[in-house]
Each structure stands twice: as C-alpha cells, then as structure tokens.
Amino acid sequence: MPRSVKLRTEVIAKVQTIVHNNFYCQNDLADELGFAQSTISNFINGRAVDRRKFQDICEKLGIEDWRELAEVPPQKPAATAPPLEKSPIPAPPKTPINIVPTSFSLETPEGSVPVNSPFYIERLPQETYCRAEIAKPHALIRLKAPRQMGKTSMMMRLLDCAEMQGDRVVYLSLEQAPAQALNDADRFLQWFCASIAIKAKHKFQQEDYSSLTSMLGSTLATQEYFESHLLPDLATPLTIGLDAVDRIFDYPHLCNDFFSLLRSLHEAGKHTEILSKLRLIVSHAAEVYIPLDINRSPFNVGISIEIDEFRPDRIELLATKHQLNWTQPEIDRLMELIGGHPFLVRLLMFEAASKNIDLTAAIATASSRGGIFERFHLSRIETTLKSQPDLLAATIEVISTPAGVSLSSNLKHRLEGLGIVKLKDELAFPRCELYRQYFSSLISSQTKL
C-alpha cells in the first residue's frame, strides 16, 4: 500500500464543496483533526498527502469509502534499478462516489443538541472566535439569544473545548435554583458557591464558607472561597458555564449581589494569578432590563455574542444532514414562514425525515391548532403569555400593528427573550409569519372576554 495518495481530479470540486459546507475555513478542519493547515490545503487541491491522513480527513467529512476518491501518485523507480517490463494491469472500474454518513439515525429535536451530534450546525465565525477566547485567562463570554435558538448547545461545545485544553468544567443553569434560594440573597450565593464546588468535584467546606460570610458578607465571601479554597484545590483552570442567568432578572434583591460577584471575579482575574484561572461563559435570553451599576455589571465586559437565526445555506446543509432533497424554492417558502428559527427548522426537518408530514402540508397547517408547531412550541409560549397579562396585551398590540410598536424597555426585552418579537429601530415586530398567524387568534379571544 503506497504511503501517499491524492484526490482524483474529477472529485476535487465535489470534495471542496463538502468542506465549504461543513467548515468555515480550512483551518477549522485542520484544528479539529490536529493537522497542519498545509495538509488540508494539499488534500482539497488534489496534491498528495499521507495515506493515513487522507483516510482521517475523509472520515471527518463523512465519506464512506476513501478508496473511491483516491488516486495513487506515480512512483519514481529507483535510480539503480532497470525498468521492468510488465504486462499492463487494467485499472479497476471506477464506482460512483457515495458520499453519505456511515449511518443515519434521527435525533428528537428537544433541549440542547448533543456535543457529538451530526445534526449540529455551527455558528460561524462566532464559534471560532469563542474557542480562541476561552483559552485566555479570566475570559468572560456572554451568549445572548431568545429561547430555543441554540445558546445552550453552543455553550456545551465551548465547555467541551475548555475540557480538551485541560480545564475543569462546570455547567450550571439558574433554572435549577430552588425557590428557597431565590427568596434570600445570602442563601442564593451559598447555593451558587456550593453547586459550583460540588460539580467541580471539590468538597464544599460549609464551615469555612460560613465563617467567611460572617466576616465579609456573602458576595465577598463567595469570591474569597473561590480564591482561597476552590481554585487552589483544583490545581487546573476552571471554566464555568452559567445558563439562563436572566431567570433572576425578576428578583432585584439578588441581581446586584450576584452580578457584581461575576464582574468582580472577572476583574480580579486580571491581577490575581489564582483567579486568572477562572473562565466564565454566561447565557441569557433577554437583554438586561433591570437597573444595574455599570461599574458592577458583567454585561458590559468580556465579549458578547448574539446568536441569530440560521442563514439559507445553513438550512440547506441541515436538510442534507436529514437526507431531505428540498429545492431552493421550498427552502424559500419555509423561511417565509418561520425564518431561520433553529428549533422550528429542526423540528420540521425531523418530522419530514420521519415521514410524519411533508413540507407542503406542514406549511399549510403551520398555524393550526394541533399542528406540530402548536404541540411542540407555540402552546408553551401561549401559556406563558396568558399567565402574564402585560405580555399578552403587548403581544396583541405587536400582532395588530404591521408598522411596528414602541414598547417599554421591560416589555420589549421580555418579549424578545421569549422569542416572539425582533427589534428594528427600537420597534417590535413579530419574529416570523408563523407567530403573526398563530397569535392573531389571541386578538379575537380577548375581544370576546
């Protein structure tokens, strides 16, 4: 078996397309494989590379049989060896290239997308930027997007990246905070400190924490515990992923203490070696609509990443991953209805790939009661709106006003966090046509009351 092989000329363009559709640039593919960028460049341009690396690249690209693409470069005979006369051996017949995943198993679109999922769509170039940032001391990354737009999925990949670089990683959602902790700032900070310690496999020292609290107060005590107990015990950097931090926006008695703690931990890492080993990833659905001291807020430091909807090319790629042969006009019709909303797009593709519904029928019944969007998405939003009359009234006003509505900061950002509206020039509009159609029914139901 030869040591080097290269792509056949007739497949180079097709393989370049696969690379382009799955990776932002050649460097990303090189980084994932641990190869030099020159190796990837040689591969996709039809120059010879080591056979084992050729096989690894093909596997990463989902190419089932690398031999179907390979051409063995001509070998130079040894200078001292006379040419040998051999009967010509006919080349084996070339078979059609079958570039498909080695297996096809659908994933139910619920919660975050698993780190090893073949259905995950990277947000580029944001994720490339974040992966570089998370390697820096005292990093602070803020991920902002409405619910079900992919914040947690991206956070999990950044935590995985941090773990691969040797960090201890912890994921904590503030949705997990017990009701008792939300009623008292001191109890909340103790819950936070203990949760991080336990998840980091550190034995939480209750007595030491209580002693620090009695002397310094809960905020400084928590920072001191990180600095004097938790981080020295771990001996490696610690990366914390804090999800759903906007849950405490509605608890003003918690916000100042907790958010000033995050800001202080980040700032102290700039001049304290042990705290420089702490890295934070913070996610929130809504823009900050509570008053915070700008000098004590974590929302104006670090880097901010807004996670947006899928672009058309990303939707096309996801359709391919679901083995759906949708045409461009069909994708355009889909986007006219739901835009590039990641969860809604993936939900529809899952149902279509499962043969439960076709695209035409899904679009025709999208806003109907009992449809797939109502069952798995819209009903949850409707329940939330009906439990908060001010949000319900604001939604009805937005739906009823094509030219856009000017809302108070509180209402505007709460609706944005739910994903119902998008903002343009400070005016609120329905995020997509599906929402406009579905929530129009709320207008008539309110009129009847």
C-alpha positions as CSV (number, residue, x, y, z in Angstrom):
1,M,0.0,0.0,0.0
2,P,1.5,3.4,-1.0
3,R,2.4,5.9,1.6
4,S,0.8,8.8,-0.2
5,V,-2.4,9.3,-2.1
6,K,-4.4,12.2,-3.6
7,L,-7.9,13.1,-4.7
8,R,-8.9,12.1,-8.2
9,T,-9.3,15.2,-10.4
10,E,-13.0,14.6,-11.2
11,V,-13.9,14.6,-7.4
12,I,-11.9,17.6,-6.3
13,A,-14.7,20.2,-6.8
14,K,-17.3,18.0,-5.0
15,V,-15.0,17.5,-2.0
16,Q,-14.2,21.2,-1.8
17,T,-18.0,21.8,-1.6
18,I,-18.3,19.4,1.3
19,V,-15.5,21.1,3.2
20,H,-17.1,24.5,2.5
21,N,-20.5,23.4,3.7
22,N,-19.2,21.9,6.9
23,F,-16.3,24.2,7.9
24,Y,-15.9,27.9,8.0
25,C,-12.4,27.6,6.7
26,Q,-9.6,25.1,6.1
27,N,-8.1,26.0,9.5
28,D,-11.2,24.8,11.3
29,L,-10.9,21.4,9.7
30,A,-7.2,21.3,10.4
31,D,-7.8,22.2,14.0
32,E,-10.4,19.5,14.5
33,L,-8.1,16.8,13.2
34,G,-4.9,18.2,14.7
35,F,-3.2,18.5,11.3
36,A,-1.2,21.3,9.7
37,Q,-3.3,23.6,7.5
38,S,-0.9,22.8,4.6
39,T,-2.1,19.2,4.8
40,I,-5.7,20.2,4.4
41,S,-4.8,22.5,1.5
42,N,-2.8,19.8,-0.2
43,F,-5.8,17.4,0.2
44,I,-8.5,19.5,-1.2
45,N,-6.4,20.8,-4.1
46,G,-5.5,17.3,-5.3
47,R,-1.9,17.1,-4.1
48,A,-0.5,14.0,-2.4
49,V,-0.8,13.6,1.4
50,D,0.0,10.8,3.7
51,R,-2.5,7.9,3.2
52,R,-3.4,7.7,6.9
53,K,-4.2,11.4,7.0
54,F,-6.1,11.1,3.7
55,Q,-8.3,8.4,5.4
56,D,-8.8,10.6,8.6
57,I,-9.9,13.6,6.5
58,C,-12.4,11.5,4.5
59,E,-13.8,10.1,7.7
60,K,-14.2,13.6,9.2
61,L,-16.1,14.7,6.1
62,G,-18.5,11.7,6.2
63,I,-17.0,10.0,3.1
64,E,-17.8,6.3,3.4
65,D,-15.0,4.8,1.4
66,W,-11.9,6.9,0.9
67,R,-10.7,4.5,-1.9
68,E,-13.4,5.8,-4.2
69,L,-11.8,9.2,-4.2
70,A,-8.1,8.2,-4.1
71,E,-5.6,8.2,-6.8
72,V,-2.1,6.8,-6.2
73,P,0.6,9.3,-7.4
74,P,3.1,7.7,-9.8
75,Q,6.1,6.3,-8.0
76,K,9.6,7.1,-9.3
77,P,11.7,4.0,-9.9
78,A,14.9,3.7,-8.0
79,A,17.8,5.2,-10.0
80,T,19.8,2.0,-9.9
81,A,17.0,-0.4,-10.8
82,P,16.5,-1.2,-14.5
83,P,13.0,-0.7,-15.8
84,L,10.9,-3.8,-15.5
85,E,8.6,-4.9,-18.3
86,K,5.2,-6.0,-17.1
87,S,2.0,-6.8,-18.8
88,P,-0.4,-3.9,-18.3
89,I,-2.8,-4.5,-15.5
90,P,-6.2,-3.0,-16.2
91,A,-7.3,-0.4,-13.7
92,P,-10.3,-1.4,-11.6
93,P,-13.6,0.1,-12.7
94,K,-14.4,3.4,-11.0
95,T,-17.6,3.2,-9.0
96,P,-19.9,6.2,-8.3
97,I,-18.9,8.3,-5.3
98,N,-21.4,7.7,-2.5
99,I,-20.6,10.5,0.0
100,V,-23.1,9.8,2.8
101,P,-22.8,9.4,6.6
102,T,-21.9,5.8,7.6
103,S,-25.2,5.6,9.4
104,F,-28.4,7.7,9.5
105,S,-30.3,7.9,12.8
106,L,-32.6,10.8,13.5
107,E,-32.4,12.8,16.8
108,T,-35.5,14.1,18.5
109,P,-35.2,17.9,18.5
110,E,-35.5,18.7,22.2
111,G,-33.3,20.5,24.6
112,S,-29.7,21.2,23.6
113,V,-28.1,19.4,20.7
114,P,-25.6,16.7,22.0
115,V,-21.9,17.6,21.5
116,N,-21.3,14.6,19.2
117,S,-24.5,15.2,17.2
118,P,-24.1,15.1,13.4
119,F,-27.1,17.4,13.2
120,Y,-25.4,20.4,14.9
121,I,-24.9,23.5,12.8
122,E,-22.0,25.6,13.8
123,R,-22.5,29.4,14.1
124,L,-19.6,30.8,12.2
125,P,-17.5,32.8,12.7
126,Q,-18.7,33.3,16.2
127,E,-17.8,29.9,17.5
128,T,-14.3,30.1,16.1
129,Y,-13.9,33.4,17.9
130,C,-15.2,32.0,21.2
131,R,-13.0,28.9,21.0
132,A,-9.9,31.2,20.8
133,E,-11.3,33.4,23.6
134,I,-12.0,30.6,26.1
135,A,-8.3,29.7,26.1
136,K,-7.4,33.1,27.6
137,P,-7.0,33.8,31.3
138,H,-10.1,35.3,33.1
139,A,-12.2,35.0,29.9
140,L,-15.8,36.1,30.1
141,I,-18.1,35.2,27.2
142,R,-21.7,36.3,27.1
143,L,-24.1,34.4,24.8
144,K,-27.4,36.1,24.1
145,A,-30.4,34.8,22.2
146,P,-34.1,34.1,22.7
147,R,-35.2,30.7,23.9
148,Q,-34.6,27.6,21.7
149,M,-32.1,29.5,19.5
150,G,-29.1,27.4,20.4
151,K,-27.4,29.2,23.4
152,T,-27.0,26.0,25.5
153,S,-25.8,24.0,22.5
154,M,-23.1,26.5,21.8
155,M,-22.2,26.7,25.5
156,M,-21.8,22.9,25.7
157,R,-19.3,23.0,22.8
158,L,-17.3,25.7,24.4
159,L,-17.2,23.8,27.6
160,D,-16.1,20.7,25.7
161,C,-13.4,22.9,24.1
162,A,-12.3,24.1,27.5
163,E,-12.1,20.5,28.8
164,M,-10.0,19.4,25.8
165,Q,-7.5,22.2,26.7
166,G,-7.2,20.8,30.3
167,D,-9.7,22.8,32.2
168,R,-12.1,21.5,34.8
169,V,-15.6,22.4,33.5
170,V,-18.9,23.0,35.3
171,Y,-22.3,23.6,33.8
172,L,-24.9,25.2,36.0
173,S,-28.3,26.5,34.9
174,L,-30.0,29.0,37.2
175,E,-33.3,27.3,36.3
176,Q,-32.1,24.7,38.8
177,A,-32.0,27.2,41.7
178,P,-34.5,26.2,44.4
179,A,-37.3,28.5,45.4
180,Q,-35.9,28.9,48.9
181,A,-32.6,30.2,47.5
182,L,-34.4,32.8,45.3
183,N,-36.0,34.4,48.3
184,D,-32.8,35.3,50.0
185,A,-29.6,36.7,48.6
186,D,-27.3,35.1,51.2
187,R,-28.9,31.7,50.6
188,F,-28.7,32.1,46.9
189,L,-25.0,32.9,46.9
190,Q,-24.3,29.9,49.2
191,W,-26.3,27.7,46.8
192,F,-24.3,29.0,43.9
193,C,-20.9,28.5,45.6
194,A,-21.8,25.0,46.9
195,S,-23.2,24.0,43.5
196,I,-20.1,25.1,41.6
197,A,-17.8,23.4,44.2
198,I,-19.7,20.1,44.1
199,K,-19.9,20.0,40.3
200,A,-16.1,20.7,40.2
201,K,-15.6,17.6,42.4
202,H,-14.4,19.8,45.3
203,K,-15.6,19.0,48.8
204,F,-17.5,22.1,49.8
205,Q,-16.3,23.3,53.2
206,Q,-19.5,24.7,54.7
207,E,-17.9,25.9,58.0
208,D,-15.2,27.8,56.2
209,Y,-17.7,29.4,53.9
210,S,-20.0,30.4,56.8
211,S,-17.0,31.9,58.7
212,L,-16.1,34.0,55.7
213,T,-19.7,35.1,55.3
214,S,-19.9,36.3,58.9
215,M,-16.8,38.4,58.4
216,L,-17.1,39.6,54.8
217,G,-20.7,39.2,53.7
218,S,-21.9,36.7,51.1
219,T,-20.6,38.4,48.0
220,L,-17.0,38.8,49.1
221,A,-17.1,35.5,51.0
222,T,-18.0,33.7,47.8
223,Q,-15.2,35.3,45.9
224,E,-12.7,34.6,48.7
225,Y,-13.9,31.0,48.8
226,F,-13.1,30.6,45.1
227,E,-9.7,32.2,45.6
228,S,-8.6,30.5,48.8
229,H,-10.3,27.1,48.6
230,L,-11.9,26.1,45.3
231,L,-9.3,27.1,42.7
232,P,-6.2,26.1,44.7
233,D,-7.8,22.7,45.4
234,L,-8.4,22.1,41.6
235,A,-4.9,23.0,40.5
236,T,-6.2,23.4,36.9
237,P,-8.2,26.3,35.4
238,L,-11.9,26.2,35.9
239,T,-14.4,27.1,33.2
240,I,-18.0,27.7,34.4
241,G,-21.0,27.7,32.0
242,L,-23.8,29.7,33.6
243,D,-27.1,29.2,31.7
244,A,-30.3,31.1,32.0
245,V,-29.0,33.9,34.2
246,D,-31.9,36.1,33.1
247,R,-34.1,34.0,35.4
248,I,-33.0,36.3,38.3
249,F,-33.9,39.5,36.5
250,D,-37.2,39.3,38.2
251,Y,-35.5,39.1,41.6
252,P,-34.0,42.5,42.2
253,H,-32.8,41.6,45.7
254,L,-30.5,39.0,44.0
255,C,-29.3,40.8,40.9
256,N,-26.9,43.4,42.4
257,D,-25.1,41.0,44.6
258,F,-24.8,38.1,42.1
259,F,-23.9,40.2,39.1
260,S,-21.4,42.3,40.9
261,L,-19.8,39.0,42.1
262,L,-19.4,37.8,38.4
263,R,-18.0,41.2,37.5
264,S,-15.6,41.1,40.4
265,L,-14.3,37.6,39.7
266,H,-13.6,38.6,36.1
267,E,-11.8,41.9,37.0
268,A,-9.8,40.3,39.9
269,G,-8.5,37.7,37.4
270,K,-6.6,40.5,35.6
271,H,-4.2,40.9,38.5
272,T,-4.6,37.8,40.7
273,E,-2.9,34.7,39.4
274,I,-5.2,32.2,41.0
275,L,-8.4,34.0,39.8
276,S,-7.0,34.3,36.3
277,K,-7.6,30.5,36.1
278,L,-11.4,31.1,36.3
279,R,-13.2,31.5,33.0
280,L,-16.9,32.3,32.6
281,I,-19.5,31.6,29.9
282,V,-22.8,33.3,30.7
283,S,-26.0,32.9,28.7
284,H,-29.2,35.0,28.8
285,A,-32.3,35.1,26.6
286,A,-33.4,38.7,27.3
287,E,-31.4,41.9,27.1
288,V,-30.8,43.3,30.6
289,Y,-33.9,45.3,31.5
290,I,-33.1,45.9,35.2
291,P,-31.1,48.9,36.5
292,L,-27.5,47.8,37.2
293,D,-24.5,49.9,38.2
294,I,-22.4,49.9,35.0
295,N,-19.2,49.5,37.2
296,R,-20.6,46.4,38.8
297,S,-22.3,44.7,35.8
298,P,-20.9,41.7,34.0
299,F,-22.9,42.7,30.9
300,N,-20.5,45.3,29.7
301,V,-17.2,43.4,30.0
302,G,-15.8,40.4,28.2
303,I,-17.1,39.6,24.8
304,S,-20.8,39.5,23.7
305,I,-22.1,37.0,21.1
306,E,-25.6,37.3,19.7
307,I,-26.8,34.0,18.3
308,D,-29.0,34.7,15.3
309,E,-31.2,32.6,13.1
310,F,-29.9,30.1,10.5
311,R,-28.9,31.6,7.1
312,P,-30.3,29.9,4.0
313,D,-27.0,28.0,3.4
314,R,-27.1,26.6,6.9
315,I,-30.7,25.4,6.4
316,E,-29.7,23.7,3.2
317,L,-26.9,22.0,5.0
318,L,-29.2,20.8,7.8
319,A,-31.7,19.5,5.2
320,T,-28.8,17.5,3.7
321,K,-28.0,16.1,7.1
322,H,-31.6,14.9,7.3
323,Q,-31.4,13.4,3.8
324,L,-34.1,15.8,2.6
325,N,-33.9,16.8,-1.1
326,W,-35.6,20.1,-0.7
327,T,-35.3,22.6,-3.6
328,Q,-34.3,26.2,-3.2
329,P,-38.0,27.4,-3.8
330,E,-39.1,25.0,-1.0
331,I,-36.5,26.4,1.4
332,D,-37.5,29.9,0.5
333,R,-41.2,29.0,1.3
334,L,-40.0,27.6,4.6
335,M,-38.1,30.7,5.5
336,E,-41.0,33.0,4.6
337,L,-43.0,31.2,7.3
338,I,-40.5,30.6,10.1
339,G,-37.4,32.5,9.1
340,G,-34.3,30.6,10.2
341,H,-35.5,29.8,13.7
342,P,-33.2,26.9,14.7
343,F,-35.7,24.8,16.7
344,L,-38.6,25.3,14.3
345,V,-36.4,24.4,11.3
346,R,-35.0,21.3,13.0
347,L,-38.5,20.2,14.3
348,L,-39.9,20.4,10.8
349,M,-37.0,18.5,9.3
350,F,-37.3,15.8,11.9
351,E,-41.0,15.3,11.2
352,A,-40.3,15.3,7.4
353,A,-37.4,12.9,7.6
354,S,-39.5,10.7,9.9
355,K,-42.2,10.7,7.1
356,N,-44.8,12.1,9.5
357,I,-45.5,15.1,7.3
358,D,-44.3,16.6,4.1
359,L,-43.2,20.2,3.7
360,T,-46.3,21.4,1.7
361,A,-48.7,20.0,4.3
362,A,-46.6,21.4,7.2
363,I,-46.6,24.9,5.7
364,A,-50.4,24.7,5.0
365,T,-51.2,23.7,8.6
366,A,-48.4,25.5,10.4
367,S,-50.6,27.8,12.5
368,S,-53.4,25.4,13.1
369,R,-54.3,24.0,16.5
370,G,-52.9,20.6,16.9
371,G,-50.2,21.1,14.3
372,I,-46.6,20.2,15.0
373,F,-45.6,23.8,15.8
374,E,-48.5,24.2,18.2
375,R,-47.9,21.0,20.1
376,F,-44.1,21.4,20.5
377,H,-43.6,25.1,20.6
378,L,-46.4,27.6,20.3
379,S,-48.6,26.2,23.2
380,R,-45.7,26.8,25.6
381,I,-45.4,30.5,24.6
382,E,-49.2,30.9,24.7
383,T,-49.3,29.5,28.3
384,T,-46.6,32.0,29.3
385,L,-48.4,34.9,27.7
386,K,-51.7,34.0,29.4
387,S,-50.1,33.8,32.8
388,Q,-48.6,37.4,32.3
389,P,-51.4,39.8,31.2
390,D,-48.9,42.6,30.4
391,L,-47.0,40.4,28.0
392,L,-50.3,39.2,26.5
393,A,-51.5,42.7,25.9
394,A,-48.1,43.8,24.4
395,T,-48.1,40.7,22.1
396,I,-51.6,41.6,20.8
397,E,-50.5,45.1,20.1
398,V,-47.5,43.9,18.1
399,I,-49.5,41.4,16.1
400,S,-52.1,44.1,15.3
401,T,-49.6,46.8,14.2
402,P,-47.8,46.0,10.9
403,A,-45.7,49.1,11.2
404,G,-44.1,48.0,14.5
405,V,-44.7,49.0,18.1
406,S,-42.7,51.1,20.5
407,L,-42.8,49.3,23.9
408,S,-41.3,50.0,27.3
409,S,-37.8,48.5,27.8
410,N,-39.2,45.9,30.2
411,L,-41.9,44.6,27.9
412,K,-39.7,44.8,24.8
413,H,-36.9,42.8,26.2
414,R,-39.1,40.2,27.9
415,L,-40.9,39.5,24.6
416,E,-37.6,39.4,22.8
417,G,-36.4,36.9,25.4
418,L,-39.4,34.7,24.7
419,G,-38.5,34.9,21.0
420,I,-41.9,36.4,20.0
421,V,-40.5,39.7,18.6
422,K,-37.5,41.0,16.9
423,L,-36.4,44.6,17.2
424,K,-35.7,47.1,14.4
425,D,-35.0,50.7,15.1
426,E,-36.4,50.2,18.6
427,L,-39.7,49.0,17.3
428,A,-41.0,45.5,17.9
429,F,-42.3,43.2,15.1
430,P,-43.4,39.6,15.1
431,R,-40.3,37.4,14.8
432,C,-41.8,35.4,11.9
433,E,-45.0,35.0,9.9
434,L,-45.9,31.9,11.9
435,Y,-46.2,33.9,15.1
436,R,-48.2,36.6,13.4
437,Q,-50.7,34.0,12.1
438,Y,-50.9,31.9,15.3
439,F,-51.1,34.7,17.8
440,S,-53.7,36.6,15.8
441,S,-56.2,34.2,17.4
442,L,-55.5,35.8,20.7
443,I,-56.9,39.1,19.5
444,S,-60.4,37.5,18.9
445,S,-60.3,35.6,22.1
446,Q,-59.5,38.7,24.1
447,T,-62.3,40.6,22.3
448,K,-64.8,38.0,23.4
449,L,-63.8,38.5,27.1
